[in-house]
């Protein structure tokens, strides 16, 4: 801390250069913050509560429906506390080209998702209204829906029993995601499966997938096997997976996000290494007489090494934090502007800030880069021969 | 003095912004004209020749500053590489879906359903449909119409993860409706038997998909009897007989009917007939329109994403280039001051530094474009469209390479301008005295 002023004045020696280098680092880490949050959101999608949930879907494909009669059998399976169903209702609202997930859900759906905050009065109002609906807070805000509003939908898969595509639901409540990282899940609209079953023209007694709540997540594999055995050799075989595996297998098919992010960031950080490495080498080259003077007045070799290293770390960590900070400010805005990609498990990209994993990774990268970049010039500074350096040789 | 400098920098920035705006919209021949004008000016006017001489001095000393110069080149190459790769991905997806379908075939879907998987056409509607006007007929008056059913199935991929694949049940006329699809191995499926032909794109991508081998899908056993090639999105599908597929997975309806249109006004007549028949609430559009519409969303998304990533990277590269060029000007301060002392005025000095930066940027742009082209052109990937996988290839087109080069030169322009202005304003006496 004694030498902080020394490092600081070294950074301010050429303000333009420091500023420009800092901003390059900022740009690199802004990009890293944005891309890596998307990667993390795609890869995880899981939460601690999510481990209790088993998703039972068709083995053949995610678009094949399952018979409703399976519900009782799943509920009776040892290890399953309760179960309910959800069905993808493809529909659009007001000619929105980018739709949002609309699900027809079975009784007790909200018991399955304790991470959603919904007042008990609103839940009761929803339960008593056949054509009632619950929307995520973010979705309600986006379209300015208030409780009691009628929400007209255009069905794309299931026409009404009268053959028209118009469906009308009444908003009875809104839920918020208790964990901010899962804010993307607030983009769903949920309504009663029983109403859907009665009012649609083609599909009777069928659901998209089941959600089973497990007493003990560690026994998930055993329970999954028992449930899948129920429908073995029938024309609707099932496959049970925990929620995370289900979401991942869906997301992976859009694109190998991990690979894309890694390639881009590899290119970016390679350039950054070159750029800051060049800057740090230049910094030390220009300051040789000064460093020699410091040594002459008694600074030890190790102190000189530390001074240059600290300068490099300070420059990159400062720029990096600035970039990550900027990214965490931008992510919520972007994620509101780009609607979520609808998936079987609800909101797929849950972004309302930079996830912890990205922060950790970012910090590790900052330190690694600043060490790699700072070490060669720092060693050079340490090995300076006072006489030669002062003589300008 | 200080006020004057700020004013000059400000006006340079305004000029730069308008210049960049013009540059972005410039077509390739416009750039050619600009380059030719610059060349003429350099060789024919006195100031131009002076600028050329000053540029020569700078370029000769480039190897001495290879560290800083390579930062500019590699930084810009990186931006161009990532940008072109992202756009090539979007372009490839668009090309695959836009190349699917044709203007002389139409797809009929349930009104409002938009995509095949959402649509339902009941069996009693089919006889009504095939007798509609506007549908072409083969030699003996059978309508060229193929009732189709799509079933998404999960296939284990070679990497162990499951992929959703479109299994298409087609009618007997399907091969006549889409004559461009040809068999490259084995034979066609027999109606009534559990037999499938697979698209070339799927072949080799999934475990257990081999000609002559059984394939278990759900609780049904199928056998693969052939491979077809279409050169479009159908390459990612498996085909079988509609009736067989419907009975295997208990789906007693169709999802779409593909028809070959009879003449240019075929679609018009078909649409009119559909509107007149209250039993048929169907949408009809050409298959080419249908597939083009499906690609637009994702292509636009990739374009926006690529541009946003490109802009952030470009901003970083601009700072890097500015840094390197300021350093270059600082190192060459005495040299530049000498030039100015012996009579080189402002304009040649500014042009010299700018040209040097642009040269580095050009190198970077070419490098980035070349690497992307070598690595990614034709690289096959897949994504999800309408609940099933579509395989496509990256397409690094000349237009994209030109876009990349434009970005590179744009970055060079910004990165060179301010250091150039500084070079032109170096106080000669102090610069000459500096060691």
Boltz contact constraints between the chains, C-beta under 6 A:
constraints:
  - contact:
      token1: [A, 17]
      token2: [B, 323]
      max_distance: 6.0
  - contact:
      token1: [A, 20]
      token2: [B, 319]
      max_distance: 6.0
  - contact:
      token1: [A, 20]
      token2: [B, 322]
      max_distance: 6.0
  - contact:
      token1: [A, 20]
      token2: [B, 323]
      max_distance: 6.0
  - contact:
      token1: [A, 23]
      token2: [B, 319]
      max_distance: 6.0
  - contact:
      token1: [A, 24]
      token2: [B, 316]
      max_distance: 6.0
  - contact:
      token1: [A, 24]
      token2: [B, 319]
      max_distance: 6.0
  - contact:
      token1: [A, 24]
      token2: [B, 320]
      max_distance: 6.0
  - contact:
      token1: [A, 27]
      token2: [B, 312]
      max_distance: 6.0
  - contact:
      token1: [A, 27]
      token2: [B, 315]
      max_distance: 6.0
  - contact:
      token1: [A, 27]
      token2: [B, 316]
      max_distance: 6.0
  - contact:
      token1: [A, 28]
      token2: [B, 316]
      max_distance: 6.0
  - contact:
      token1: [A, 30]
      token2: [B, 312]
      max_distance: 6.0
  - contact:
      token1: [A, 31]
      token2: [B, 312]
      max_distance: 6.0
  - contact:
      token1: [A, 60]
      token2: [B, 153]
      max_distance: 6.0
  - contact:
      token1: [A, 60]
      token2: [B, 218]
      max_distance: 6.0
  - contact:
      token1: [A, 61]
      token2: [B, 152]
      max_distance: 6.0
  - contact:
      token1: [A, 61]
      token2: [B, 153]
      max_distance: 6.0
  - contact:
      token1: [A, 61]
      token2: [B, 154]
      max_distance: 6.0
  - contact:
      token1: [A, 61]
      token2: [B, 164]
      max_distance: 6.0
  - contact:
      token1: [A, 63]
      token2: [B, 152]
      max_distance: 6.0
  - contact:
      token1: [A, 63]
      token2: [B, 387]
      max_distance: 6.0
  - contact:
      token1: [A, 90]
      token2: [B, 118]
      max_distance: 6.0
  - contact:
      token1: [A, 156]
      token2: [B, 113]
      max_distance: 6.0
  - contact:
      token1: [A, 156]
      token2: [B, 114]
      max_distance: 6.0
  - contact:
      token1: [A, 156]
      token2: [B, 118]
      max_distance: 6.0
  - contact:
      token1: [A, 157]
      token2: [B, 118]
      max_distance: 6.0
  - contact:
      token1: [A, 165]
      token2: [B, 112]
      max_distance: 6.0
  - contact:
      token1: [A, 202]
      token2: [B, 120]
      max_distance: 6.0
  - contact:
      token1: [A, 233]
      token2: [B, 219]
      max_distance: 6.0
  - contact:
      token1: [A, 235]
      token2: [B, 250]
      max_distance: 6.0
  - contact:
      token1: [A, 237]
      token2: [B, 218]
      max_distance: 6.0
  - contact:
      token1: [A, 237]
      token2: [B, 219]
      max_distance: 6.0
  - contact:
      token1: [A, 249]
      token2: [B, 162]
      max_distance: 6.0
  - contact:
      token1: [A, 252]
      token2: [B, 161]
      max_distance: 6.0
  - contact:
      token1: [A, 253]
      token2: [B, 384]
      max_distance: 6.0
  - contact:
      token1: [A, 254]
      token2: [B, 383]
      max_distance: 6.0
  - contact:
      token1: [A, 254]
      token2: [B, 384]
      max_distance: 6.0
  - contact:
      token1: [A, 255]
      token2: [B, 383]
      max_distance: 6.0
  - contact:
      token1: [A, 264]
      token2: [B, 82]
      max_distance: 6.0
  - contact:
      token1: [A, 267]
      token2: [B, 78]
      max_distance: 6.0
  - contact:
      token1: [A, 267]
      token2: [B, 82]
      max_distance: 6.0
  - contact:
      token1: [A, 271]
      token2: [B, 74]
      max_distance: 6.0
  - contact:
      token1: [A, 271]
      token2: [B, 75]
      max_distance: 6.0
  - contact:
      token1: [A, 271]
      token2: [B, 78]
      max_distance: 6.0
  - contact:
      token1: [A, 274]
      token2: [B, 71]
      max_distance: 6.0
  - contact:
      token1: [A, 274]
      token2: [B, 74]
      max_distance: 6.0
  - contact:
      token1: [A, 275]
      token2: [B, 71]
      max_distance: 6.0
  - contact:
      token1: [A, 275]
      token2: [B, 320]
      max_distance: 6.0
  - contact:
      token1: [A, 278]
      token2: [B, 67]
      max_distance: 6.0
  - contact:
      token1: [A, 278]
      token2: [B, 68]
      max_distance: 6.0
  - contact:
      token1: [A, 278]
      token2: [B, 71]
      max_distance: 6.0
